[in-house]
Amino acid sequence: MSAAQRLHQYLRDARRRRSVDLALTLLPWLAPVALLIARWQGATPAWIALLVGLCLIGAIAWRHGSRLDTPWLIRRLNALRTDMDDSADLLFAREEGLRGLQRLQQAWLRQRIETAPTTELRPAWSRRRALVSLLLAALALAAVALWPAAPTSAALDRLSPSPQIAAAPGQPRLVQQALRIDSPAYTALPPRNEPSLEGRVAEGARLRWTLRFQPQPDAVALVFHDGQRLALSRAGEDWSAQRVMTKSLLYRIEATAAPQAQTRRLYRIDVTPDRAPQLRVLEPDRGLSLMTPGQKAWPLAFEASDDYGLAGNARLRITLAQGSGENITFREQFVSVRGSGGARLKRYQHRLDLAALGFAVGDDLIVQLAVDDNRAPKPQSALSPSLILRWPADLGSEATGIEGMVKTTLPAYFRSQRQIIIDAEALIAQRRKLDGEHFLKRSDEIGVDQRLLRLRYGQFLGEEAEGEPKLPTSDSEQTPDDAHPAEAGASAKTEAHDDHDDHGHAPDAKPAVFGEEGSVLEQYGHTHDHAEAATLLDPQTRKLLKSALDEMWQSELHLRQGHPQQALPYAYKALAFIKQVQQASRIYLARVGPELPPIDETRRLSGEREGLARRGDELRAATASDPTLTALWRELEPGAGGTASASIDYAALERWLREHDERVPDPLAFAAALAALRDQPECASCRAQLRGLLWPLLNRPAASVRPRDGGDASDRRYFDALQQARP
């Protein structure tokens, strides 16, 4: 055998062993897969799957073996044979491209291949991998074989024995029965068989009854508690019918000439309604969020759950509110959000790009997520709470009604006494860092704030505003250059007063009108001395406020002189007086008791009965709000016998039950107890059971007058003596 033929033989053997090795590893898994398909779909799909699996394993094994090519063989020869001198690649090189020494080396290598004994170049068998694969496949085969088989259509249609019922000869008796339940497709519940003809089903499930009698009756029907009838059709030996369930019901089986015990038995079907999806907000953790500096996106996260399954996508409604006042515009858009997770529990996440939405200062961004379940034909929806992202408006341009624009810097007029104390303490702490002139200027500014606050509280006592003296010339209209800015603002708003008895008035006031009362009073009187302006507070409160103003005077004096540390004690005392004034001003409403009309003493012991209620007026019986239930309650009293039960209007009660189904906690139990009493009027336990179910439905009786106790023998003798003494 030439060297070329031997090399090709090496390569074919290696590829064959690699393919067989992989096939032996994969073949054991065909058995559990085929058995699983056979149990679910039948024998034919299992054989098809087995053939497809064999072809697939063969293709994979051939593909895996074809990876062993010439470079692999060269590496294999160099690794296993030392006589190749690490030059096995020359065996596959063309002679035209080789030089003298390379050709000589190629001839030596070919001669060694031809004369040397056969070398095992094939890859070793993967015995461990094949053994592990075989054990795992055997375990999977055992699990599939021992797993309970899913009910097939033939198994579901198989009838089960019915409980034995005593019947006379010739009476049709139910001997076998089956109830097939096919749940709606959206529930993904497998079909099942209920041998007892009772069960709990999903809303919209299709029920199929299959009954067998012996001997055969002429007609069979299902009679429901609401009066509806469903006739069964006969097919051979079986009677069958089907119905889609939308609500819970009771039913009985009526067959022609059947035993009474069989027709009286009630079967119960409970329908479980499909619940709407439950939606929960995960992020953000609050309903109203404020925009943070530098925020570019708004992350949202929701979690939804449903009893049967959720739709894959949810709808995110985004509303952008822009503008203010009456010029607010709304822009709405919808975004589809993909959920992640299982069919019954999904998580929805989305990040809103605020710049792309046009979110700006003063805008509100409102989002709300809507999720649907997979109910067919009409899904149920759930809405999340509205989440709001607010970008606060610029405080310098925000309007607040009649007060106009909001100032970014708080005016000195609104400084509080506590703020003056804080500013003074801060100035004292910075005293070493400030030079004398700057320290005196800062202290003087705080003193001006104290002065303005004193003037503010002084208005409640009828005091006049203070300011610079005004000259009786046109020069007085100009503000002095050396005046303090805050004092200049105060003097521009108020009139200068030297004392209470002699003062000037503002030169820029409007001219007086001759004969007008207000002008005369403003020219020659003092409007701030009105009683309404000076007596707003009680004397005690006025005294406290006057003490606070005195302390403010002293605080202002030391602050204007550049001694804030000496002004602090007076400022603290002023603050304490102001707090007492605030507490006193809260108690302004007198507590007055009820004013009852005076008692007319002239009618006492006079015997006059005009205007008194008559003793002969009788109490009228209250009208029952639900006479049907009231009458039934009275007829079910323990003393009533069978005749009372026979007088019960069962048709009216069944009609009432259909109309007031939502009032009854368990309407099927009520209907069953009513049917049991109608079938057995003398049954005391049936009467007690119905009476117990009826008690929560009765209205609470109205309050009534309790009769007075007659008393003992001495009391009765006293009352009899009073009756005999009455003329």
Legacy VTK file of the C-alpha trace (Angstrom):
# vtk DataFile Version 3.0
C-alpha trace
ASCII
DATASET POLYDATA
POINTS 727 float
0.000 0.000 0.000
1.410 3.342 -1.040
1.974 6.180 1.404
-0.900 8.244 -0.022
-3.367 5.361 0.319
-2.259 4.649 3.853
-2.690 8.320 4.816
-6.221 8.393 3.396
-7.005 5.185 5.284
-5.849 6.843 8.510
-8.147 9.796 7.902
-11.234 7.672 7.047
-10.807 5.489 10.141
-10.479 8.530 12.385
-13.619 10.183 10.971
-15.614 6.957 11.286
-14.628 6.464 14.916
-15.439 10.088 15.820
-18.933 9.848 14.222
-19.746 6.506 15.833
-18.571 7.780 19.218
-20.922 10.804 19.077
-23.846 8.699 17.777
-23.508 6.243 20.651
-23.645 9.169 23.061
-26.857 10.658 21.586
-28.835 7.543 20.673
-30.016 6.671 24.241
-31.999 9.923 24.392
-34.309 8.854 21.581
-36.145 6.440 23.886
-37.449 8.960 26.498
-38.286 11.519 23.817
-40.278 8.997 21.803
-42.104 7.736 24.907
-42.982 11.269 25.978
-44.456 12.124 22.557
-46.332 8.820 22.511
-48.020 9.608 25.849
-48.997 13.114 24.753
-49.772 12.713 21.039
-50.000 9.008 20.308
-47.965 6.268 18.605
-47.807 7.735 15.098
-46.218 11.042 16.112
-43.793 9.068 18.285
-42.573 6.948 15.304
-42.210 10.072 13.202
-40.214 11.746 15.944
-38.012 8.620 16.238
-37.162 8.653 12.517
-36.490 12.372 12.557
-34.254 11.926 15.592
-32.220 9.181 13.878
-31.687 11.355 10.823
-30.729 14.310 12.989
-28.240 12.267 15.027
-26.688 10.882 11.809
-26.283 14.373 10.375
-24.720 15.659 13.592
-22.326 12.711 13.796
-21.213 13.108 10.143
-20.760 16.834 10.652
-18.701 16.220 13.769
-16.509 13.587 12.047
-15.854 15.744 8.984
-13.991 18.183 11.211
-11.038 15.753 11.180
-9.185 17.053 8.118
-5.614 17.040 6.744
-4.225 19.569 9.264
-5.546 17.353 12.084
-3.784 14.318 10.556
-0.499 16.256 10.237
-0.670 17.248 13.905
-1.541 13.681 14.833
1.453 12.203 12.915
3.892 14.675 14.397
2.607 13.937 17.886
2.532 10.113 17.718
5.431 9.240 15.377
8.945 10.413 16.072
10.207 9.206 12.701
8.280 12.002 11.018
10.839 14.514 12.349
8.007 17.066 12.799
7.840 17.276 9.012
4.620 15.411 8.286
3.332 18.369 6.310
5.816 17.435 3.514
3.776 14.282 2.884
0.941 16.379 1.512
3.042 18.997 -0.291
3.450 19.089 -4.091
6.846 18.194 -5.533
6.857 21.191 -7.882
7.075 23.605 -4.992
9.843 21.805 -3.101
13.591 22.244 -3.332
16.306 19.586 -3.324
16.593 18.945 0.428
12.810 19.131 0.911
12.244 16.579 -1.871
14.777 14.230 -0.255
13.033 14.563 3.126
9.630 13.907 1.504
10.928 10.673 -0.078
12.299 9.465 3.287
8.935 10.182 5.004
6.920 8.304 2.381
9.251 5.346 2.626
8.824 5.259 6.398
5.032 5.371 6.041
5.079 2.433 3.608
7.531 0.228 5.506
6.591 1.035 9.114
3.838 -0.967 10.826
0.324 0.517 11.037
-0.003 3.176 13.725
-3.213 3.782 15.714
-4.047 7.388 14.831
-7.818 7.260 15.541
-9.140 9.222 18.563
-9.855 7.204 21.677
-13.366 6.102 22.582
-15.294 8.435 24.982
-16.405 5.665 27.286
-17.064 7.916 30.301
-19.180 10.370 28.326
-21.185 7.558 26.728
-21.798 5.915 30.109
-22.993 9.191 31.722
-25.288 9.857 28.759
-26.734 6.357 29.007
-27.462 6.687 32.743
-29.123 10.085 32.340
-31.253 8.835 29.459
-32.327 5.847 31.555
-33.389 8.137 34.402
-35.367 10.335 31.984
-37.039 7.249 30.515
-38.059 6.052 33.976
-39.452 9.493 34.889
-41.567 9.645 31.730
-42.816 6.108 32.239
-43.832 6.734 35.869
-45.377 10.169 35.254
-49.211 10.082 35.367
-50.637 10.073 31.904
-52.659 13.090 30.767
-56.330 12.272 30.266
-57.184 11.726 26.633
-60.516 12.191 24.976
-61.287 8.481 25.169
-60.447 8.347 28.867
-62.582 11.400 29.569
-65.585 9.917 27.823
-65.315 6.722 29.860
-68.256 6.452 32.281
-67.839 5.758 35.968
-70.266 3.806 38.146
-73.024 5.807 39.796
-74.042 5.352 43.446
-76.666 2.683 43.871
-80.216 3.963 44.401
-83.106 1.732 45.417
-85.622 1.525 42.611
-88.728 -0.521 41.915
-88.705 -2.982 39.034
-89.062 -1.164 35.736
-87.955 2.233 37.051
-85.003 3.831 35.157
-81.981 3.933 37.401
-78.775 5.899 36.797
-75.970 3.345 36.603
-73.064 5.227 34.980
-72.161 8.898 34.673
-69.426 11.279 33.531
-68.955 15.050 33.518
-66.362 16.330 31.066
-64.996 19.827 31.772
-63.274 21.712 28.955
-61.846 24.929 30.327
-61.482 28.014 28.082
-58.350 28.135 25.984
-57.002 31.245 27.731
-56.820 29.403 31.072
-54.408 26.748 29.667
-56.095 24.165 31.931
-56.272 20.584 30.623
-59.657 18.891 30.193
-60.729 16.658 33.046
-63.494 14.291 34.069
-65.549 14.616 37.270
-67.216 11.298 38.120
-69.419 12.849 40.818
-71.142 15.293 38.404
-69.998 18.167 40.686
-66.978 20.428 40.739
-65.479 23.858 40.459
-64.922 25.162 36.942
-63.542 28.321 35.356
-65.901 30.928 33.969
-66.791 30.100 30.370
-65.965 26.384 30.682
-67.932 23.935 28.550
-69.533 21.043 30.457
-70.670 17.805 28.823
-72.862 15.373 30.747
-72.921 11.690 29.751
-75.443 9.480 31.576
-76.515 5.868 31.207
-79.735 4.425 32.638
-81.040 0.940 33.103
-83.688 0.416 31.845
-83.776 3.302 29.387
-86.229 6.154 30.167
-88.300 7.954 27.567
-86.769 11.394 28.265
-84.000 12.857 30.443
-83.439 16.509 31.363
-81.330 18.613 33.709
-83.418 21.016 35.813
-81.491 23.984 37.258
-82.397 25.909 40.385
-83.291 29.027 38.381
-86.016 27.163 36.513
-84.131 26.432 33.281
-84.196 22.961 31.722
-81.606 21.261 29.508
-82.843 18.208 27.617
-80.402 15.356 27.019
-80.184 13.605 23.645
-79.788 9.861 23.320
-76.977 8.263 21.302
-77.040 4.483 21.657
-77.053 3.637 25.353
-75.907 7.077 26.536
-77.698 10.360 27.154
-75.605 13.504 26.719
-75.888 17.289 26.734
-73.502 20.220 27.032
-73.618 23.799 28.249
-71.258 26.747 28.713
-71.145 27.819 32.347
-71.293 31.528 33.182
-72.470 31.367 36.813
-72.736 28.888 39.669
-75.830 26.698 39.752
-77.617 23.711 41.265
-79.269 21.072 39.128
-81.049 17.780 39.388
-81.520 14.916 36.937
-85.105 14.193 35.929
-85.779 10.999 34.038
-89.201 9.676 33.082
-90.536 7.319 35.790
-87.234 7.525 37.724
-87.134 6.937 41.513
-87.978 9.935 43.659
-84.692 9.727 45.578
-82.805 10.053 42.302
-84.722 13.096 41.052
-84.437 14.874 44.419
-80.654 14.698 44.586
-78.978 18.052 43.890
-75.613 18.522 42.172
-73.583 21.706 42.556
-71.341 23.431 40.016
-69.280 26.394 41.295
-67.991 28.819 38.685
-64.767 30.691 39.468
-64.834 34.083 37.736
-61.738 35.371 35.989
-60.123 38.061 38.110
-58.827 41.285 36.657
-55.040 41.776 36.619
-53.413 43.124 39.761
-50.982 45.980 39.125
-48.356 47.332 41.522
-45.951 50.254 41.123
-42.336 49.425 41.950
-40.603 52.614 40.857
-40.951 55.446 41.734
-41.963 54.891 45.341
-44.312 57.908 45.491
-47.117 59.343 43.427
-45.620 62.836 43.079
-41.924 63.189 42.283
-40.012 66.427 41.888
-37.433 66.976 39.196
-33.886 66.782 40.520
-31.052 68.913 39.118
-29.376 67.195 36.193
-32.057 64.532 35.782
-32.367 63.448 32.137
-34.528 60.325 32.390
-37.360 59.035 34.561
-37.196 55.276 35.276
-40.517 53.456 35.708
-41.132 49.902 36.917
-44.410 48.037 37.369
-45.365 44.494 38.372
-48.571 42.799 37.209
-50.104 39.438 38.104
-53.136 37.484 36.927
-54.759 34.186 37.791
-54.452 32.727 34.264
-52.089 34.890 32.242
-51.185 38.383 31.084
-50.792 39.883 27.657
-47.240 40.305 26.436
-47.401 44.084 25.994
-48.795 46.867 28.146
-49.766 50.428 27.223
-48.098 53.381 28.931
-50.110 56.588 28.640
-47.943 59.698 28.883
-49.565 63.089 29.415
-47.512 66.302 29.360
-49.181 69.327 30.976
-47.656 72.671 30.033
-48.579 76.259 30.855
-50.207 77.914 33.838
-53.498 79.490 34.772
-56.076 79.168 32.008
-53.425 78.544 29.340
-52.693 74.937 30.265
-52.288 72.541 27.344
-52.203 68.760 27.469
-50.348 66.485 25.079
-50.998 62.757 25.267
-49.223 59.809 23.708
-49.092 56.032 24.169
-46.028 53.794 24.348
-46.043 49.982 24.160
-44.027 48.358 26.966
-42.831 44.757 26.717
-43.150 42.646 29.848
-40.608 40.168 31.164
-41.238 37.111 33.303
-43.729 34.267 33.348
-47.233 34.151 31.951
-48.915 34.983 35.286
-46.361 37.417 36.706
-44.697 40.046 34.555
-42.497 43.030 35.166
-42.686 46.124 32.993
-39.805 48.604 32.880
-39.371 51.770 30.850
-37.188 54.882 30.942
-38.674 58.142 29.730
-36.348 60.511 27.927
-37.380 63.885 29.349
-35.653 65.923 26.638
-37.362 63.968 23.857
-40.759 64.573 25.471
-40.156 68.327 25.641
-40.258 68.432 29.436
-39.419 71.973 30.615
-39.582 74.196 33.674
-43.054 74.370 35.227
-44.383 71.276 33.393
-46.061 68.170 34.810
-45.506 64.701 33.371
-48.265 62.193 34.199
-47.937 58.485 33.322
-50.329 55.573 33.799
-49.861 51.931 32.802
-52.708 49.776 31.424
-52.333 45.970 31.449
-54.653 43.374 29.850
-55.017 39.705 30.604
-55.400 36.998 27.962
-59.103 36.433 28.523
-61.047 35.759 25.320
-62.971 37.168 23.593
-62.857 40.349 25.712
-59.803 40.807 27.945
-59.936 42.506 31.316
-57.802 45.573 31.986
-56.167 47.124 35.019
-54.879 50.680 35.399
-52.068 51.755 37.653
-52.250 54.890 39.804
-51.194 58.083 38.075
-47.546 58.956 38.620
-46.566 62.617 38.354
-43.133 64.105 37.714
-43.120 67.841 38.387
-40.526 70.376 37.372
-40.954 73.215 39.898
-41.494 76.610 38.366
-38.961 79.411 38.774
-39.732 81.169 42.054
-38.782 84.502 40.525
-41.576 84.293 37.978
-44.268 82.431 39.895
-47.473 84.370 40.463
-49.493 84.019 43.652
-52.821 85.680 42.971
-53.345 89.253 44.138
-49.947 89.401 45.835
-48.206 89.523 42.450
-44.766 88.091 41.858
-42.918 86.115 44.483
-39.593 87.651 45.452
-36.540 85.424 45.357
-35.041 87.504 48.204
-37.218 87.818 51.275
-37.946 91.511 51.997
-36.853 92.910 55.328
-40.488 93.750 56.115
-41.218 90.039 56.527
-38.265 89.376 58.827
-39.343 87.723 62.084
-37.993 88.332 65.565
-36.426 84.859 65.555
-34.611 85.665 62.302
-33.254 88.895 63.799
-31.844 86.878 66.721
-30.278 84.361 64.311
-28.679 87.168 62.264
-27.343 88.866 65.386
-25.797 85.636 66.717
-24.239 84.942 63.302
-22.754 88.453 63.264
-21.286 87.990 66.750
-19.679 84.717 65.631
-18.036 86.506 62.644
-16.829 89.507 64.628
-13.148 88.547 64.503
-13.243 88.115 60.716
-14.817 91.493 59.958
-13.282 94.934 60.242
-14.876 97.596 62.396
-16.623 99.476 59.593
-18.114 96.348 58.000
-19.197 95.029 61.399
-20.942 98.316 62.258
-22.716 98.334 58.852
-23.996 94.790 59.326
-25.205 95.541 62.829
-26.950 98.695 61.596
-28.759 96.649 58.896
-30.056 94.215 61.506
-31.139 97.192 63.611
-33.141 98.523 60.641
-34.840 95.108 60.347
-35.665 95.302 64.044
-37.117 98.778 63.557
-39.344 97.704 60.652
-40.597 94.713 62.630
-41.366 97.002 65.588
-43.361 99.289 63.309
-45.245 96.304 61.960
-46.394 95.179 65.418
-46.975 98.759 66.458
-49.798 99.080 63.932
-51.909 96.785 66.110
-51.691 99.309 68.950
-52.696 102.269 66.820
-49.201 103.752 66.715
-48.082 105.938 63.837
-45.319 105.061 61.393
-42.013 106.791 61.897
-39.731 108.420 59.416
-37.524 111.377 58.673
-38.983 114.858 59.358
-40.380 116.422 56.217
-39.605 120.022 55.375
-42.494 122.227 54.259
-40.761 122.807 50.923
-40.391 120.961 47.672
-36.924 119.807 48.780
-38.493 117.457 51.253
-39.652 115.172 48.437
-36.089 114.111 47.729
-34.496 111.324 49.738
-31.406 112.438 51.682
-28.183 111.044 50.383
-26.993 109.947 53.785
-30.252 108.180 54.717
-30.247 104.446 55.207
-31.804 102.571 52.221
-34.199 100.681 54.412
-35.154 103.846 56.284
-35.638 105.649 53.010
-37.998 102.916 51.863
-39.893 103.137 55.126
-40.133 106.948 54.950
-41.346 106.733 51.363
-44.257 104.553 52.464
-45.192 106.358 55.702
-45.524 109.866 57.116
-42.949 111.471 59.396
-44.110 112.051 62.921
-42.335 113.913 65.677
-44.832 113.064 68.348
-48.441 112.098 68.604
-49.774 115.598 69.025
-47.864 117.506 66.373
-47.002 115.799 63.112
-46.959 116.445 59.418
-48.586 114.471 56.618
-47.325 113.146 53.384
-46.702 115.841 50.777
-47.502 113.418 47.947
-51.030 112.734 49.257
-53.837 113.481 46.824
-55.371 116.939 47.211
-58.356 117.268 49.486
-61.764 117.615 47.896
-63.884 120.421 49.309
-66.874 119.188 51.278
-65.843 115.503 51.264
-65.986 113.907 54.717
-62.973 111.691 54.210
-60.837 114.578 53.004
-61.759 116.786 55.947
-60.998 113.951 58.395
-57.697 113.162 56.712
-56.691 116.850 56.727
-57.600 117.766 60.294
-57.850 114.403 62.141
-55.952 111.187 62.753
-57.384 108.153 60.945
-55.089 105.836 62.849
-56.705 106.925 66.113
-60.033 105.325 65.249
-61.432 103.027 67.877
-61.633 100.160 65.377
-57.892 100.469 64.709
-56.774 100.898 68.299
-58.987 98.366 70.078
-58.425 95.209 68.038
-56.987 93.374 71.043
-58.068 92.882 74.616
-56.246 94.850 77.348
-54.099 91.915 78.473
-52.917 91.197 74.928
-52.269 94.888 74.322
-50.138 94.968 77.476
-48.051 92.022 76.294
-47.603 93.551 72.859
-46.595 96.900 74.379
-43.942 95.094 76.450
-42.644 93.387 73.289
-42.364 96.767 71.547
-40.408 98.197 74.461
-37.910 95.339 74.259
-37.643 95.859 70.504
-36.808 99.509 71.150
-33.867 98.517 73.344
-32.727 95.830 70.881
-32.852 98.317 68.022
-30.906 100.902 70.043
-27.957 98.603 70.688
-27.956 97.176 67.172
-27.836 100.612 65.580
-24.921 101.493 67.861
-22.977 98.384 66.789
-23.469 96.334 69.977
-25.368 93.196 68.902
-24.251 91.232 71.956
-25.973 93.772 74.241
-29.096 93.698 72.028
-29.593 89.917 72.291
-31.193 89.840 75.786
-33.806 92.403 74.725
-34.438 90.554 71.459
-35.048 87.285 73.348
-37.463 89.026 75.727
-39.337 90.514 72.754
-39.602 87.055 71.216
-41.041 85.630 74.449
-43.677 88.392 74.624
-44.608 87.822 70.966
-45.133 84.093 71.650
-47.446 84.952 74.532
-49.389 87.289 72.270
-49.766 84.529 69.679
-51.038 82.102 72.284
-53.452 84.674 73.652
-54.794 85.543 70.215
-55.882 81.937 69.694
-58.457 82.132 72.497
-60.918 84.612 71.140
-64.225 82.697 71.097
-66.295 82.663 74.248
-67.696 79.322 75.229
-71.433 79.782 75.656
-73.700 77.047 76.906
-77.154 76.249 75.489
-79.811 78.836 76.210
-82.966 76.951 77.186
-86.338 78.688 77.317
-87.382 79.688 80.843
-89.790 77.468 82.719
-93.260 78.846 83.137
-93.748 78.582 86.877
-97.413 79.659 86.653
-98.453 76.323 85.097
-96.978 74.155 87.794
-99.532 72.112 89.754
-102.363 73.856 87.875
-103.786 70.763 86.168
-103.898 72.422 82.717
-103.193 69.912 79.932
-103.181 72.201 76.909
-100.339 71.423 74.503
-99.536 67.999 76.001
-99.467 64.802 73.937
-102.517 62.558 74.241
-102.024 59.314 76.081
-104.476 57.535 73.836
-102.135 57.618 70.835
-101.145 54.026 70.044
-97.848 52.865 68.578
-98.130 51.832 64.975
-96.548 48.622 63.799
-93.454 49.076 61.692
-93.710 47.994 58.064
-91.232 45.303 57.096
-88.868 46.365 54.288
-88.822 42.843 52.831
-92.162 41.125 53.511
-91.217 37.928 51.637
-88.354 37.049 53.984
-90.295 38.244 57.039
-93.200 35.942 56.201
-90.831 33.006 55.644
-89.140 33.657 58.989
-92.467 33.547 60.806
-93.558 30.375 59.026
-90.286 28.647 59.962
-90.771 29.136 63.691
-90.183 25.955 65.689
-93.861 25.773 66.645
-95.054 25.581 63.040
-95.836 22.160 61.651
-96.101 20.609 58.234
-99.149 22.674 57.321
-97.127 25.843 57.780
-94.420 24.511 55.479
-97.033 23.633 52.907
-98.255 27.233 52.904
-94.823 28.613 51.955
-94.822 30.283 48.553
-91.756 28.571 47.066
-92.196 30.198 43.675
-92.073 33.670 45.238
-88.971 32.746 47.217
-87.204 31.408 44.131
-88.129 34.553 42.259
-86.800 36.678 45.137
-83.573 34.663 45.128
-83.035 35.312 41.419
-83.653 39.049 41.855
-81.494 39.455 44.995
-78.706 37.047 44.201
-76.019 39.520 45.282
-77.486 39.871 48.810
-77.094 36.201 49.647
-73.568 35.096 50.643
-74.127 31.569 49.279
-77.203 31.505 47.016
-76.686 27.867 46.064
-76.804 26.748 49.701
-79.980 28.796 50.197
-81.587 27.250 47.110
-80.528 23.749 48.230
-82.031 24.241 51.709
-85.244 25.596 50.167
-85.498 22.603 47.814
-84.848 20.165 50.668
-87.677 21.688 52.744
-90.044 21.606 49.792
-89.283 17.908 49.207
-89.558 17.060 52.918
-91.933 19.497 54.700
-91.761 17.532 57.957
-87.931 17.648 58.127
-86.975 19.615 61.279
-83.264 19.785 60.379
-84.114 21.214 56.938
-86.265 23.870 58.627
-83.452 24.772 61.056
-80.871 24.935 58.257
-83.031 27.276 56.157
-83.813 29.409 59.195
-80.078 29.744 59.940
-79.385 30.862 56.365
-82.292 33.287 56.491
-81.278 35.060 59.703
-78.357 37.156 58.220
-80.677 38.368 55.422
-83.277 39.910 57.744
-83.116 43.620 58.459
-82.355 44.785 61.957
-85.654 45.509 63.713
-86.396 49.109 64.610
-86.138 50.289 68.197
-89.373 49.702 70.114
-90.818 50.718 73.465
-90.344 48.042 76.095
-93.328 47.477 78.394
-92.826 48.517 81.972
-92.467 45.847 84.593
-95.685 45.264 86.477
-93.871 45.039 89.780
-94.632 42.813 92.737
-97.869 42.390 94.733
-97.439 45.590 96.757
-96.842 47.584 93.566
-99.992 46.182 91.979
-102.072 47.032 95.055
-100.771 50.611 94.890
-101.657 50.968 91.191
-105.116 49.478 91.796
-105.720 51.977 94.580
-104.801 54.814 92.220
-107.240 53.565 89.613
-110.038 53.331 92.173
-109.284 56.804 93.499
-109.553 58.400 90.015
-112.968 60.137 89.728
LINES 1 728
727 0 1 2 3 4 5 6 7 8 9 10 11 12 13 14 15 16 17 18 19 20 21 22 23 24 25 26 27 28 29 30 31 32 33 34 35 36 37 38 39 40 41 42 43 44 45 46 47 48 49 50 51 52 53 54 55 56 57 58 59 60 61 62 63 64 65 66 67 68 69 70 71 72 73 74 75 76 77 78 79 80 81 82 83 84 85 86 87 88 89 90 91 92 93 94 95 96 97 98 99 100 101 102 103 104 105 106 107 108 109 110 111 112 113 114 115 116 117 118 119 120 121 122 123 124 125 126 127 128 129 130 131 132 133 134 135 136 137 138 139 140 141 142 143 144 145 146 147 148 149 150 151 152 153 154 155 156 157 158 159 160 161 162 163 164 165 166 167 168 169 170 171 172 173 174 175 176 177 178 179 180 181 182 183 184 185 186 187 188 189 190 191 192 193 194 195 196 197 198 199 200 201 202 203 204 205 206 207 208 209 210 211 212 213 214 215 216 217 218 219 220 221 222 223 224 225 226 227 228 229 230 231 232 233 234 235 236 237 238 239 240 241 242 243 244 245 246 247 248 249 250 251 252 253 254 255 256 257 258 259 260 261 262 263 264 265 266 267 268 269 270 271 272 273 274 275 276 277 278 279 280 281 282 283 284 285 286 287 288 289 290 291 292 293 294 295 296 297 298 299 300 301 302 303 304 305 306 307 308 309 310 311 312 313 314 315 316 317 318 319 320 321 322 323 324 325 326 327 328 329 330 331 332 333 334 335 336 337 338 339 340 341 342 343 344 345 346 347 348 349 350 351 352 353 354 355 356 357 358 359 360 361 362 363 364 365 366 367 368 369 370 371 372 373 374 375 376 377 378 379 380 381 382 383 384 385 386 387 388 389 390 391 392 393 394 395 396 397 398 399 400 401 402 403 404 405 406 407 408 409 410 411 412 413 414 415 416 417 418 419 420 421 422 423 424 425 426 427 428 429 430 431 432 433 434 435 436 437 438 439 440 441 442 443 444 445 446 447 448 449 450 451 452 453 454 455 456 457 458 459 460 461 462 463 464 465 466 467 468 469 470 471 472 473 474 475 476 477 478 479 480 481 482 483 484 485 486 487 488 489 490 491 492 493 494 495 496 497 498 499 500 501 502 503 504 505 506 507 508 509 510 511 512 513 514 515 516 517 518 519 520 521 522 523 524 525 526 527 528 529 530 531 532 533 534 535 536 537 538 539 540 541 542 543 544 545 546 547 548 549 550 551 552 553 554 555 556 557 558 559 560 561 562 563 564 565 566 567 568 569 570 571 572 573 574 575 576 577 578 579 580 581 582 583 584 585 586 587 588 589 590 591 592 593 594 595 596 597 598 599 600 601 602 603 604 605 606 607 608 609 610 611 612 613 614 615 616 617 618 619 620 621 622 623 624 625 626 627 628 629 630 631 632 633 634 635 636 637 638 639 640 641 642 643 644 645 646 647 648 649 650 651 652 653 654 655 656 657 658 659 660 661 662 663 664 665 666 667 668 669 670 671 672 673 674 675 676 677 678 679 680 681 682 683 684 685 686 687 688 689 690 691 692 693 694 695 696 697 698 699 700 701 702 703 704 705 706 707 708 709 710 711 712 713 714 715 716 717 718 719 720 721 722 723 724 725 726
